Amino acid sequence: MKKTLDILNGLANENRFRLFLALLARDACVCELQAILDIEQSRLSHQLRTLKFFGLVEARQDGRWIVYSVPEKVKKNPIVQAIEKNSELPLAVKGKIHRVKIWGVQRDKKLEKKKRKEK
């Protein structure tokens, strides 16, 4: 019962709900989520902190980036699966999810600069 209440409490805010759906689609750093959802960085960080508190997202360090994702055990929860199946992000947001790649682009730019210096 506690797990169900944690999920429902964690997703009781529209921004958190949209953020959670975006993270179900793919892992992302804060700057990518900011570009995808058009949410201020401070508000986004607060919502991520709340989702982490309820155990709905986790963070991992990747170089200097912190990447957020939904843990596998959460994705397997029947409530989360029902939410994912029956909820949709607005089309404008859905289009941005796979287009916005700030985290990966930054890493690619560094590799290109390094290769140029070596030549």
C-alpha positions in Angstrom: 0.0 0.0 0.0 2.8 2.4 0.8 4.4 2.0 -2.6 1.1 2.9 -4.3 0.7 6.0 -2.1 4.3 7.0 -2.8 3.7 6.8 -6.5 0.5 8.7 -6.4 1.9 11.4 -4.0 5.0 11.7 -6.1 3.0 12.3 -9.3 0.4 14.6 -7.8 1.8 17.7 -9.4 1.4 18.4 -13.2 5.1 19.3 -13.7 6.3 16.2 -11.8 3.9 14.1 -13.8 5.2 15.5 -17.1 8.8 15.2 -15.9 8.2 11.5 -14.9 6.7 10.7 -18.3 9.6 12.3 -20.1 12.0 10.3 -18.0 10.1 7.1 -18.8 10.8 7.8 -22.4 14.6 8.3 -21.9 17.3 9.3 -19.4 18.2 13.0 -19.4 20.2 15.6 -17.6 18.6 18.7 -16.1 19.5 21.0 -19.0 17.9 18.5 -21.5 14.8 18.3 -19.3 14.7 22.0 -19.1 14.7 22.3 -22.9 12.2 19.5 -23.4 9.6 20.7 -20.8 10.2 24.5 -20.8 10.5 24.6 -17.0 12.8 26.9 -15.1 15.9 25.2 -13.7 15.1 25.9 -10.1 11.6 24.6 -10.4 12.8 21.6 -12.3 15.4 20.8 -9.7 12.8 21.0 -6.9 10.5 18.6 -8.8 13.4 16.2 -9.4 14.3 16.3 -5.7 10.6 15.4 -4.9 10.5 12.5 -7.3 13.8 11.2 -5.9 12.3 11.5 -2.3 9.4 9.2 -3.4 11.8 6.8 -5.1 10.5 7.4 -8.6 13.7 8.6 -10.2 17.4 8.1 -9.5 20.5 10.1 -10.4 23.9 9.0 -11.6 27.1 10.9 -12.3 28.4 10.7 -15.9 31.5 12.9 -16.1 30.4 16.3 -15.0 26.7 15.6 -15.8 24.1 14.2 -13.5 21.7 12.0 -15.5 18.2 11.2 -14.2 16.3 8.1 -15.0 13.4 5.9 -13.8 14.7 2.8 -12.0 13.8 -0.6 -13.5 11.9 -1.7 -10.4 9.7 1.4 -10.7 9.1 0.8 -14.5 7.9 -2.7 -13.7 5.3 -1.5 -11.1 1.8 -2.2 -12.4 0.6 1.3 -11.5 3.5 2.9 -13.4 2.9 0.7 -16.4 -0.8 1.7 -16.4 0.2 5.4 -16.2 2.6 5.0 -19.0 0.1 3.2 -21.2 -2.7 5.6 -20.6 -1.0 9.0 -20.4 0.6 11.1 -23.2 2.7 14.1 -23.2 1.7 17.0 -25.4 2.9 16.6 -29.0 5.3 19.6 -28.7 7.0 17.9 -25.8 7.0 14.4 -27.4 8.7 15.9 -30.4 11.5 17.4 -28.3 12.2 14.2 -26.2 14.4 12.5 -28.8 15.6 15.7 -30.5 17.1 17.4 -27.5 20.6 15.9 -26.8 22.5 18.5 -24.9 24.3 16.0 -22.7 25.5 13.9 -25.6 26.3 16.9 -27.8 28.6 18.4 -25.3 30.5 15.2 -25.0 30.8 14.9 -28.8 32.1 18.5 -29.1 34.9 17.8 -26.6 35.9 14.7 -28.6 36.0 16.7 -31.8 38.1 19.5 -30.3 40.5 16.8 -28.9 40.8 15.2 -32.3 41.5 18.5 -34.0 44.3 19.3 -31.5 45.9 15.9 -32.2 46.1 16.6 -36.0 
